[in-house]
C-alpha cells in the first residue's frame, strides 16, 4: 500500500512538472469557409502574443498545458482553446458574415488590402501619429464588414491611448463597441477610462466585463484593472479583494507572469493600510516568484518591488534591488550595442533604448536618492555623478536636472558650499536648457493636438458620409424588403383575424350550448325538487282525510278512500319524473283527487267537471299535478270555511286553435277572508306552496317558450269566490 502511494505521488508530481513546463507550440488557424490558412490572426497565450504566422501559416507560441490559447482576427469570432498536450494545434474557424452593405456592388478606385493598412497603422503608432492616422482614414474610406469597421475604430482608439489622448480614445472605443461588441475592446475602454481618471465609468465597464465570456488571462486583467480603480479611489479593502481574486485565478491557471505583479500590488495595499508585516511577506513572495520569469517581466516586477521599499522607507532593500536592476540594464545596453554593430540596417528612428525607468541614468539617480535618504552621502554622490554622466551622454535632460539638483543639496548638507554652488549653477543651466526644450515640446504638443483634432474631425465626417452613402445604397433594398414584409404581415393579420373570428364563433357557440345545457339541467333539477315538495304535501292532506274517517269509526269509507287514494298515488308516482304528461291523464288524476276530497267534505261542496268535446285532448300535454294545488286551495281555503254548501266547477274550453283554457272556479269565502282566518303558520305554508307553483310555471315557460299562463281573480265584487284561469298551449 505504501509502495502504491509512492508511485501515485510520483506520477502526480511528474504530471505537475509537465504542466509547469513551458512548451514551444505550433498553431495553425484554418478557415473552413475558403479552405485556407489564416496568416494574419493574433494568437495569444496569456501575455505572450503573436500577430503573424510564418510562410507556412504556423504561429510559434509559448505556453503550458492547461493554459488558454486565444485566437483573434477582424473577420472571425474570438476563439478560446485549452492547451491539452504538446502536439501541434489546428484551430478551425468560420468567416463572419459580411454586413448588409457588402451585398451591393462596390465602386472603388482601387482594391484596398485591409490587414496591410491595419498593420501599417499599428507600426507607426509610436513613431509617427500623423502617418498612423492617415492609414486609419484610408481604412474608413473603404467599405468593410461591420467586424472590420469596429476593429478599425479600436485600432484608432489604441493610437490615441498611446498618445495619452484619453477622451478621444474613449469616444472611439465606444464607437467600436456600438458597431460590434468585443471583450478586448471593452477591456481597453475600461483602461482608458481609468487613465482618464473616470473611475466610476471604469468600474462600471470592468463590472460589466465580469459577466462576459472571458479567457482566464482576461479574467485576471479585469480583476486587476478593477482593483487599480478601487486603489485610486482609496477603497483598500475592495482593491485587496479584487487583487486576491485575480491572484487566485492566476495561480490556479498557472498564469505565472501575472502572479508576482499581483502580489506586489497586494503588498502595496497592505503598506497603505500600515500593515508592514504582511506587506513584506507579500513582497518577499513576489521576488521569489519573479525570479522564475523571463528577463523583461522580471525587471518590471523588480521595479515595483524597489518602489515599494522606497515607499515603506526600507532603503537598504531598495538599494539592493535597484543595483540588480542596474546591472541587468547595463548588460542589456552592452548587448544592444553588439546587436547594432551586427545589423546591416536599422529602421530610421528606431531605438533600442529601454523605455520608462529602465535606463542606467534613472537607476543611478534612484540609487543615489536612496543613499541620500539613508544619509550615506559619499555613496550618494558617486551614484548621482554617474546618473548625471549617463544622462548627459544620452541627452536625458529631465534625469540630469533631478540628479544635479539632488547633488547640489547633498553638497550643501555636507558643508561643501563651493561644490554645492558650482553644482547649483549646473542645475540652473540644465533648467534653462530644459525650459527651452519644454517650450519646443509644448509647441509640438499643441501642433500635435491640433493635428489630432483635425484628423478626428475628418474621421467623424468620413463616418457620417459613409453612413449616408450606405443608407442611400440600401434604401431601395430595404424598401423592397419592407414592402414584401408588409404584404406578408397583412396576409398574416387577415388570416389571423379570420381565424380569430372563427375561433370566437366556435367558442361562443359551444359556450352558448354549454350554458343552455347547464340551464336545462338546473331547471330540470329545480322542477324535480318542486315536485318532490308538492307530493308530500298532497300525501299529508290525504292521510289526514283517512285519519278523519278512522276517527269516526267509518271503516268502510276509510277502506274505500284508501283504495282510491292508492290508485291516485300510483298514478302520481308514475308521472313524478315527467315534465309533461298527456292532458287526458291529468283529467283522470283531477277527477280522482276531487272525488277523494268530496268524500271527506260531502257537506261542504258539490262539484262538476266539464270538457269541451271539440277539443282534441290528445294534442295537449300538461305538467303533472299543475292544476291540483289550485283545486286544493279552492276546497281547503275557500269552500271548507263556507257555512252553507258551496260548489266547485272545473271546465276545459277551447281558446284558440293552438291553446285551451282550464277554469277552476268556486263560490267559497274568497281569498281576502281566507287570509284573515288563517294562522301565521298556515299563511307561511300557503305562501310557500303558491310560490313553488309560480316558480315551477316560470321555469316551464322559460324551457318551453310560454307554454303555460295562469290568472287568478275574485268572482264577486265583495271578494267572495275565486276563479283560476290556466291557459295551455299545444
C-alpha positions in Angstrom: 0.0 0.0 0.0 2.8 2.4 0.9 4.6 1.5 -2.4 1.4 2.2 -4.4 1.1 5.6 -2.7 4.7 6.4 -3.5 4.1 5.7 -7.2 0.8 7.7 -7.3 2.6 10.6 -5.7 5.5 10.3 -8.1 3.1 10.2 -11.1 1.2 13.3 -9.8 4.5 15.2 -9.3 5.5 14.2 -12.8 2.2 15.4 -14.2 2.6 18.7 -12.2 6.1 19.2 -13.6 4.8 18.5 -17.2 2.1 21.1 -16.7 4.6 23.7 -15.4 6.9 23.2 -18.3 6.8 26.0 -21.0 6.2 24.4 -24.4 7.1 25.7 -27.9 3.8 25.2 -29.7 2.9 25.3 -33.4 -0.5 26.7 -34.1 -2.4 26.8 -37.4 -5.6 28.7 -38.0 -7.7 27.2 -40.8 -10.7 28.9 -42.3 -13.3 26.3 -43.3 -15.1 28.8 -45.5 -12.4 29.4 -48.1 -10.3 26.3 -47.2 -7.2 28.3 -46.5 -4.9 29.1 -43.5 -5.2 32.5 -41.9 -1.8 34.0 -41.6 -2.6 37.4 -40.0 -4.5 36.5 -36.9 -3.5 37.4 -33.4 -2.7 34.3 -31.4 -2.0 34.7 -27.7 -1.4 32.6 -24.6 -1.8 34.8 -21.5 0.6 37.8 -22.2 2.5 36.0 -25.0 1.2 37.4 -28.3 2.0 36.6 -31.9 0.5 38.7 -34.7 1.8 37.0 -37.7 2.4 33.4 -38.9 5.4 32.2 -40.8 5.2 31.5 -44.6 3.8 28.0 -43.8 0.9 29.5 -41.8 2.4 28.5 -38.4 2.2 30.7 -35.3 5.1 29.8 -32.9 3.8 30.4 -29.4 4.9 29.5 -25.9 2.5 28.1 -23.3 1.9 25.4 -20.7 -0.6 22.6 -20.6 -4.0 23.8 -19.3 -3.2 27.4 -20.5 -5.8 29.1 -22.6 -4.9 29.9 -26.2 -6.9 32.8 -27.7 -7.3 33.5 -31.5 -8.5 36.9 -32.7 -9.0 38.3 -36.1 -11.1 41.1 -37.6 -13.0 38.6 -39.7 -13.7 35.8 -37.2 -15.2 35.4 -33.8 -12.7 35.2 -31.0 -11.8 31.6 -30.3 -10.7 30.1 -26.9 -8.8 26.8 -26.8 -7.3 25.0 -23.8 -3.9 23.5 -24.4 -4.0 19.8 -23.5 -0.8 18.4 -25.0 2.5 19.5 -26.7 1.1 18.4 -30.1 0.6 20.9 -32.9 -2.7 22.8 -32.7 -5.1 23.3 -35.6 -7.9 25.8 -34.9 -10.9 25.6 -37.3 -12.9 28.8 -37.8 -15.8 30.1 -40.0 -15.7 33.6 -41.5 -18.1 36.1 -40.1 -20.9 37.1 -42.5 -20.5 40.4 -44.2 -22.7 43.4 -43.3 -25.7 44.1 -45.5 -23.9 46.9 -47.3 -21.5 44.3 -48.7 -24.4 42.8 -50.7 -24.3 45.8 -53.0 -21.7 46.3 -55.7 -18.8 48.4 -54.6 -17.4 51.1 -56.8 -13.9 51.7 -55.6 -10.9 53.2 -57.5 -8.6 50.5 -56.2 -8.7 47.4 -54.1 -7.5 48.1 -50.5 -5.7 45.5 -48.5 -7.4 45.9 -45.2 -5.0 44.0 -43.0 -1.9 45.6 -44.5 -3.3 49.0 -43.7 -4.1 48.0 -40.2 -0.5 46.7 -39.7 0.9 50.0 -41.1 -1.3 52.0 -38.7 -0.1 49.9 -35.8 3.6 50.1 -36.9 3.6 53.9 -37.0 1.5 54.2 -33.8 4.5 55.0 -31.6 6.7 56.7 -34.2 4.5 59.0 -36.3 0.9 59.6 -35.3 0.2 61.5 -38.4 1.1 58.6 -40.7 -0.7 56.2 -38.5 -3.9 58.3 -38.6 -3.6 58.6 -42.4 -3.8 54.8 -42.7 -6.9 54.8 -40.5 -8.5 57.4 -42.7 -7.9 55.2 -45.8 -9.4 52.3 -44.0 -12.5 54.2 -43.1 -13.0 55.5 -46.6 -13.3 51.9 -47.8 -16.4 49.7 -47.4 -15.7 46.9 -44.9 -17.7 44.4 -42.9 -19.1 45.5 -39.5 -16.5 43.5 -37.7 -13.6 45.1 -39.6 -15.1 48.6 -39.2 -15.3 48.0 -35.5 -11.7 46.8 -35.4 -10.6 50.0 -37.3 -12.1 52.2 -34.6 -10.4 50.1 -31.9 -7.0 50.5 -33.6 -7.7 54.2 -33.8 -8.6 54.3 -30.1 -5.4 52.4 -29.3 -3.3 55.0 -31.2 -5.0 57.9 -29.2 -4.5 55.9 -25.9 -0.8 55.6 -26.6 -0.5 59.4 -27.2 -2.5 60.0 -23.9 -5.5 61.4 -25.7 -7.8 59.6 -23.4 -11.0 61.4 -24.1 -10.8 60.8 -27.8 -9.7 57.2 -27.2 -12.7 56.6 -25.0 -15.0 58.0 -27.7 -13.6 55.7 -30.4 -13.7 52.6 -28.2 -17.4 53.3 -27.7 -18.0 53.7 -31.4 -16.2 50.4 -32.0 -18.4 48.7 -29.4 -21.6 50.1 -30.9 -20.7 48.6 -34.3 -19.5 45.2 -33.0 -19.1 44.3 -29.4 -15.9 42.5 -28.4 -14.4 41.7 -25.0 -10.9 43.0 -25.8 -12.4 46.4 -26.8 -14.3 46.6 -23.6 -11.1 45.9 -21.6 -9.3 48.7 -23.5 -12.2 51.1 -22.8 -12.0 50.3 -19.1 -8.3 51.0 -19.1 -8.7 54.3 -21.0 -11.4 55.4 -18.5 -9.1 54.6 -15.6 -6.2 56.6 -17.2 -8.6 59.5 -17.8 -9.5 59.3 -14.0 -13.1 58.5 -14.9 -13.1 55.9 -12.1 -16.8 55.4 -11.8 -17.2 54.7 -15.6 -14.1 52.4 -15.5 -15.6 50.5 -12.5 -18.9 50.0 -14.4 -17.2 48.8 -17.5 -15.0 46.3 -15.5 -18.1 45.1 -13.6 -19.9 44.5 -16.8 -16.9 42.6 -18.2 -17.2 40.2 -15.2 -20.5 38.9 -16.7 -19.0 38.2 -20.1 -17.4 35.1 -21.5 -13.7 35.7 -20.8 -10.4 33.8 -21.1 -8.5 33.1 -17.9 -6.0 35.8 -18.7 -8.7 38.3 -19.4 -10.4 37.5 -16.1 -7.1 38.2 -14.4 -6.9 41.5 -16.3 -10.4 42.5 -15.3 -9.9 41.8 -11.6 -6.5 43.6 -11.7 -8.0 46.6 -13.5 -11.0 46.8 -11.1 -8.6 46.7 -8.2 -6.5 49.5 -9.6 -9.7 51.6 -9.8 -10.5 50.8 -6.2 -7.0 51.6 -5.1 -7.2 55.0 -6.9 -10.4 55.7 -5.0 -8.7 54.7 -1.7 -11.1 51.8 -1.2 -8.4 49.5 0.0 -10.5 46.5 1.1 -12.2 46.3 -2.2 -8.9 46.7 -4.0 -7.3 43.9 -2.0 -10.3 41.6 -2.5 -10.1 42.1 -6.3 -6.3 41.7 -6.5 -6.7 38.4 -4.5 -9.4 37.1 -6.8 -7.2 37.9 -9.8 -4.2 36.2 -8.0 -6.4 33.1 -7.3 -7.2 32.7 -11.0 -3.6 33.3 -12.0 -2.3 30.7 -9.5 -5.0 28.1 -10.4 -4.5 28.5 -14.1 -0.7 28.9 -13.9 -0.6 32.4 -15.4 2.9 32.9 -13.9 3.8 36.2 -15.4 0.9 37.9 -13.6 1.4 36.4 -10.1 4.4 38.5 -8.9 2.8 41.7 -10.2 -0.4 40.9 -8.3 1.5 40.0 -5.1 3.4 43.3 -5.4 0.2 45.3 -5.7 -1.3 43.4 -2.7 1.8 44.3 -0.8 1.3 48.0 -1.8 -2.2 47.9 -0.4 -1.0 46.4 2.9 1.6 49.2 3.1 -1.0 51.9 2.5 -3.1 50.3 5.3 0.0 50.4 7.6 0.4 46.6 7.8 4.1 46.3 7.0 4.5 42.7 8.3 2.0 41.4 5.7 3.3 43.8 3.1 6.9 42.5 3.5 5.7 38.9 3.4 3.9 39.5 0.2 6.9 41.4 -1.4 9.3 38.6 -0.5 7.0 36.1 -2.1 6.9 38.4 -5.1 10.7 38.4 -5.5 10.8 34.7 -5.3 8.1 34.2 -7.9 9.6 36.9 -10.2 13.0 35.0 -10.3 11.3 32.3 -12.3 10.1 34.7 -15.0 11.8 35.8 -18.2 14.1 38.8 -18.0 11.7 41.5 -19.2 8.8 40.8 -16.8 11.3 40.1 -14.0 12.8 43.6 -14.4 9.2 45.1 -14.3 8.5 43.3 -11.0 11.8 44.3 -9.6 10.9 48.0 -10.2 7.6 47.6 -8.4 9.4 45.9 -5.5 12.0 48.7 -5.4 9.3 51.4 -5.4 7.6 49.5 -2.6 10.8 49.5 -0.5 11.1 53.3 -1.2 7.5 54.0 -0.1 8.0 51.9 3.1 11.4 53.5 3.9 13.3 50.2 3.6 16.2 51.9 1.8 18.8 49.1 2.1 16.4 46.7 0.4 15.6 49.3 -2.2 19.3 49.9 -3.0 19.9 46.1 -3.3 17.1 45.6 -5.8 17.9 48.7 -7.8 21.5 47.7 -8.1 20.4 44.3 -9.5 18.1 46.2 -12.0 21.1 48.5 -12.9 23.3 45.5 -13.6 20.7 44.0 -15.9 20.1 47.3 -17.7 23.9 47.8 -18.3 24.1 44.2 -19.5 21.1 44.8 -21.9 22.7 48.0 -23.1 26.0 46.2 -24.0 24.1 43.5 -25.8 22.2 46.2 -27.7 25.4 47.8 -28.9 26.6 44.4 -30.2 23.3 43.9 -32.0 23.5 47.3 -33.6 27.0 46.5 -34.8 25.9 43.2 -36.3 22.8 44.7 -38.1 23.4 45.9 -41.6 20.5 48.3 -41.5 18.3 49.7 -38.7 15.0 51.4 -39.4 15.3 55.2 -39.0 14.1 56.5 -35.7 14.0 53.0 -34.1 15.6 52.9 -30.7 16.9 50.1 -28.6 16.9 52.4 -25.5 15.0 50.8 -22.7 11.7 52.7 -22.0 10.3 54.2 -18.8 12.5 53.8 -15.8 14.7 51.1 -17.2 17.6 53.3 -18.1 21.0 53.4 -16.3 20.8 57.2 -15.6 17.4 56.7 -13.9 18.6 53.7 -11.9 21.8 55.5 -10.8 19.6 58.5 -9.7 17.2 56.4 -7.7 20.1 54.5 -6.0 21.7 57.9 -5.2 18.4 59.2 -3.8 18.0 56.1 -1.6 21.5 56.7 -0.2 20.6 60.4 0.4 17.5 59.2 2.4 19.9 56.9 4.4 22.2 59.9 4.9 25.1 58.0 3.3 26.2 61.0 1.3 29.6 59.7 -0.1 27.8 56.7 -1.7 25.0 59.1 -2.9 27.5 61.4 -4.6 29.0 58.6 -6.5 25.7 57.4 -8.0 24.4 60.9 -8.6 27.5 61.7 -10.6 27.1 58.5 -12.6 23.5 59.5 -13.3 24.5 62.9 -14.5 27.2 61.5 -16.7 24.8 58.9 -18.3 22.0 61.5 -18.7 24.4 63.9 -20.4 25.6 61.2 -22.7 22.0 60.2 -23.6 20.7 63.7 -23.6 18.2 62.9 -20.9 17.8 66.5 -19.5 15.0 65.5 -17.2 17.0 63.0 -15.2 20.1 65.3 -15.4 18.1 68.1 -13.8 16.9 66.0 -10.9 20.3 64.4 -10.3 22.1 67.8 -10.4 19.7 69.4 -8.0 20.0 66.4 -5.6 23.8 66.5 -5.8 23.8 70.2 -5.0 21.6 69.6 -2.0 23.9 66.8 -0.8 27.0 69.1 -1.1 25.2 71.8 0.9 24.2 69.3 3.6 27.8 68.1 3.9 29.0 71.7 4.2 30.8 71.7 0.8 29.3 75.0 -0.2 31.6 75.7 -3.1 30.7 72.4 -4.7 27.1 73.0 -3.9 27.2 76.4 -5.6 29.0 75.1 -8.7 26.6 72.2 -8.9 23.6 74.5 -8.4 24.9 76.6 -11.4 25.0 73.5 -13.4 21.4 72.8 -12.3 20.3 76.3 -13.4 22.0 75.8 -16.8 20.2 72.4 -17.2 16.9 74.0 -16.2 17.3 76.8 -18.8 18.1 74.3 -21.5 15.2 72.1 -20.4 12.9 75.1 -20.3 13.7 75.9 -24.0 13.3 72.2 -24.8 10.0 72.2 -23.0 8.8 75.2 -24.9 9.6 73.4 -28.1 7.8 70.3 -26.8 4.8 72.4 -25.8 4.7 73.9 -29.3 5.0 70.4 -30.7 2.2 69.1 -28.4 0.0 72.0 -29.4 0.7 71.3 -33.0 0.1 67.6 -32.5 -3.2 68.3 -30.6 -4.3 70.5 -33.5 -3.4 67.8 -36.0 -5.1 65.1 -33.9 -8.3 67.3 -33.7 -8.2 67.9 -37.5 -7.8 64.1 -38.1 -10.5 63.2 -35.7 -12.9 65.7 -37.4 -12.1 64.3 -40.8 -12.7 60.8 -39.5 -16.0 61.9 -38.0 -17.0 63.4 -41.3 -15.9 60.3 -43.2 -18.1 58.2 -40.9 -21.1 60.4 -41.4 -20.6 60.4 -45.2 -20.2 56.6 -45.1 -23.4 56.2 -43.1 -25.2 58.4 -45.6 -23.8 56.5 -48.6 -24.7 53.2 -47.1 -28.2 54.5 -46.3 -28.7 55.5 -49.9 -27.4 52.3 -51.3 -29.5 50.1 -49.1 -32.7 52.3 -49.3 -34.1 50.5 -52.4 -33.3 47.1 -51.0 -34.8 48.0 -47.6 -38.0 49.5 -49.3 -38.4 46.3 -51.3 -37.8 44.2 -48.3 -40.2 46.2 -46.2 -42.9 46.0 -49.0 -42.6 42.2 -49.0 -42.7 42.2 -45.3 -45.8 44.4 -45.3 -47.6 42.1 -47.7 -46.7 39.1 -45.7 -47.7 40.9 -42.5 -51.1 42.0 -44.0 -51.8 38.4 -45.1 -50.8 37.1 -41.6 -53.1 39.7 -40.0 -56.0 39.0 -42.3 -55.7 35.2 -41.8 -55.2 35.7 -38.1 -58.4 37.9 -37.8 -60.4 35.3 -39.8 -59.1 32.5 -37.7 -59.8 34.6 -34.6 -63.4 35.2 -35.8 -63.9 31.5 -36.5 -62.5 30.6 -33.1 -64.5 33.2 -31.3 -67.7 32.0 -33.1 -67.0 28.4 -32.2 -66.2 29.4 -28.7 -69.4 31.5 -28.4 -71.4 28.6 -29.9 -70.0 26.0 -27.6 -70.3 28.4 -24.6 -73.9 29.1 -25.5 -74.6 25.3 -25.8 -72.9 24.6 -22.6 -74.8 27.4 -20.8 -78.1 26.1 -22.3 -77.3 22.6 -21.2 -76.4 23.8 -17.8 -79.5 25.9 -17.6 -81.7 23.0 -18.7 -80.0 20.7 -16.2 -80.6 23.3 -13.4 -84.3 23.8 -14.5 -84.9 20.0 -14.5 -83.3 19.7 -11.1 -85.5 22.6 -9.8 -88.7 21.1 -11.2 -87.9 17.7 -9.7 -87.2 19.5 -6.4 -90.5 21.3 -6.6 -92.5 18.2 -7.5 -90.8 16.4 -4.5 -92.1 19.3 -2.3 -95.6 19.1 -3.6 -96.2 15.3 -3.4 -95.5 15.0 0.3 -97.9 18.0 0.9 -100.6 16.2 -1.0 -100.0 12.9 0.7 -100.1 14.5 4.1 -103.5 16.0 3.4 -104.8 12.7 2.1 -103.6 10.8 5.2 -105.4 13.4 7.3 -108.6 12.6 5.4 -108.1 8.8 6.1 -107.4 9.7 9.7 -110.7 11.6 9.9 -112.6 8.5 8.6 -111.0 6.3 11.2 -111.7 8.8 13.9 -115.5 8.5 13.4 -115.2 4.7 13.0 -116.2 4.8 9.3 -114.2 1.7 8.4 -116.0 1.2 5.1 -115.4 4.7 3.8 -111.8 4.6 5.2 -111.1 1.4 3.2 -112.7 2.8 0.0 -110.8 6.1 0.5 -107.5 4.3 0.9 -108.2 2.2 -2.2 -108.9 5.2 -4.3 -106.0 7.1 -2.7 -103.6 4.3 -3.6 -104.7 4.4 -7.2 -104.2 8.2 -7.2 -100.7 7.8 -5.6 -99.7 5.1 -8.1 -100.5 7.5 -10.9 -98.8 10.4 -9.2 -95.6 8.4 -8.7 -95.6 7.1 -12.2 -95.7 10.7 -13.5 -93.3 12.2 -10.9 -90.3 12.0 -13.3 -92.1 13.5 -16.3 -92.0 17.2 -17.2 -95.3 16.8 -19.2 -98.0 14.1 -19.3 -101.0 13.7 -21.7 -103.8 16.1 -20.7 -106.2 13.1 -20.6 -104.1 11.6 -17.7 -104.2 14.9 -15.8 -108.0 15.0 -16.1 -108.2 11.4 -14.7 -106.0 12.4 -11.8 -108.0 15.5 -11.1 -111.3 13.6 -11.2 -109.9 11.0 -8.7 -108.5 13.7 -6.5 -111.7 15.8 -6.4 -113.7 12.7 -5.7 -111.5 11.8 -2.7 -111.8 15.4 -1.3 -115.6 15.3 -1.9 -115.8 12.1 0.1 -114.3 14.0 3.0 -116.3 17.2 2.7 -119.6 16.0 1.2 -121.5 18.5 3.3 -119.3 21.4 2.2 -119.4 21.4 -1.6 -120.6 19.7 -4.8 -118.5 19.7 -8.0 -118.7 19.2 -11.7 -116.0 18.8 -14.4 -116.9 19.9 -18.0 -114.7 19.2 -21.0 -115.4 20.8 -24.4 -115.9 17.8 -26.8 -114.4 19.8 -29.7 -111.0 19.8 -28.1 -108.6 17.1 -29.2 -107.2 16.4 -25.8 -104.5 14.1 -27.1 -102.8 17.0 -28.8 -102.1 18.7 -25.4 -99.7 17.9 -22.7 -99.5 19.4 -19.2 -97.0 19.3 -16.4 -98.2 16.7 -13.8 -100.0 18.0 -10.7 -100.1 21.5 -12.1 -103.8 22.1 -11.5 -104.1 20.1 -8.2 -102.8 22.9 -5.9 -105.4 25.4 -7.3 -108.2 22.8 -6.7 -106.8 22.1 -3.3 -106.8 25.8 -2.4 -110.4 26.2 -3.6 -111.6 23.3 -1.3 -109.4 23.8 1.7 -109.3 27.6 1.9 -112.5 28.7 0.1 -115.3 26.1 0.4 -114.3 24.4 3.7 -115.0 27.6 5.6 -118.3 28.4 3.9 -121.3 28.0 6.2 -123.7 26.8 3.5 -122.8 24.2 0.9 -120.7 25.5 -1.9 -119.8 24.4 -5.5 -116.6 23.7 -7.4 -116.6 24.0 -11.2 -113.8 22.7 -13.4 -114.2 23.4 -17.1 -111.9 22.9 -20.1 -112.6 25.2 -23.0 -111.0 25.8 -26.4 -109.5 29.3 -26.6 -107.7 29.2 -30.0 -106.5 26.6 -32.5 -103.3 26.3 -30.6 -104.4 26.7 -27.0 -107.1 25.7 -24.4 -108.2 27.3 -21.1 -108.8 25.4 -17.9 -111.1 27.3 -15.5 -111.2 26.4 -11.8 -114.0 28.4 -10.0 -115.5 28.2 -6.5 -118.1 30.2 -4.6 -116.2 30.0 -1.4 -115.4 32.7 1.1 -112.8 34.3 -1.2 -109.1 34.9 -0.9 -109.2 38.0 1.3 -111.5 36.5 4.0 -109.5 33.2 3.9 -106.3 35.1 4.6 -107.9 36.8 7.6 -109.0 33.5 9.1 -105.6 31.7 8.7 -103.0 31.4 11.4 -99.4 32.6 10.9 -98.2 29.1 10.3 -100.9 28.5 7.7 -100.0 31.8 6.0 -96.4 30.7 5.8 -97.4 27.3 4.3 -99.7 28.8 1.7 -97.2 31.3 0.7 -94.6 28.6 0.3 -96.9 26.4 -1.7 -98.1 29.2 -4.1 -94.5 30.5 -4.6 -93.5 27.0 -5.5 -96.3 26.8 -8.1 -95.2 30.2 -9.5 -91.6 29.2 -9.8 -92.5 26.0 -11.4 -94.6 27.7 -14.1 -91.8 30.3 -14.6 -89.2 27.6 -15.2 -91.5 25.6 -17.6 -92.3 28.8 -19.6 -88.5 29.5 -19.8 -87.8 26.0 -21.0 -90.8 25.7 -23.4 -91.5 29.2 -24.5 -94.5 30.5 -22.6 -96.5 27.2 -22.7 -98.5 27.9 -19.5 -100.2 31.1 -18.3 -102.1 31.5 -15.0 -104.5 34.3 -14.0 -106.3 34.4 -10.6 -109.3 36.7 -9.8 -112.2 37.1 -7.5 -115.7 36.0 -8.7 -117.8 38.7 -7.0 -117.1 42.3 -6.2 -117.3 41.7 -2.5 -114.3 39.4 -2.8 -116.1 36.1 -2.4 -115.4 33.2 -4.8 -112.1 32.6 -6.6 -111.5 32.0 -10.3 -108.3 30.5 -11.6 -107.7 30.5 -15.4 -104.9 28.4 -16.8 -104.0 28.7 -20.5 -102.2 25.8 -22.0 -100.6 25.8 -25.5 -100.1 22.7 -27.7 
